[in-house]
């Protein structure tokens, strides 16, 4: 299996929305929200899709301004998790943050998503705080940061 990453375009939104709804059924972003993110690309945003055999199996996005970047979202279809898709996309987001001269990268992850937390731990993110009831269903978010110059 080969994962190919490329820049997300508006033409990808139907497939991306399917990934979004399947991955985050309780608090999926709307198509309008994603379209708004793409409107800021490449100025302050960097969004990629992950393809396997020309089929979108995941997507991820970064916001960057000044010396700070934020992982906006990473989503991978369930059948492609633990296959390196999320790690490949996170690697690309971190590389883009570095290209944009970010010093730190931040993210929020669901407190009940141990698998995602393990990925972020493996990539060197540190827990820096908690946002209570951050998600639509009342789940807390763990705030994490990675220093790109450590």
Steps between C-alpha positions, in 0.01 A plus 500: 500500500628843405359815656518808280453844652401804298358843567125499561279688255132594500442210257596264785227625734236232425745219584649694792154563645434126493824441695406782740152365576623143547791606720325763712128411500422704814680819403580494129599825336261633237598525136486878540756486781737292288442724199593798720822328602588436136429866418796590723732254324788556450514834686443364854383143436646177367260211436589164351311188401636147529426268211533126465441377145365847411234483774500758780539314831589797719573868518676745730540872542734753657452867587817708525560862594816659629710252692207279600308227318194296594396158378140575408392144427618154405250238386559149370232248402478222760615227260824693432595580860822346633630484143718811516255735327456734798872499573581589139259792510626621839857482370398721206323751728806525725726546197273778371503667842880495488501637143287787631751564782266393779668444834215306662211289374185466710199271483199379692414131523197334653569380854330170408714438189794302638614388154541857372669603825751218454583623148555855625714371789711305250552818297623687807194704594466586870181548698467864605140535616138396485198665339196383692195397298672615179322263264133510405421190707664647812828309474811683624790584269862449597714789377840398366809679370809399307809721498648476151842611623535248785 
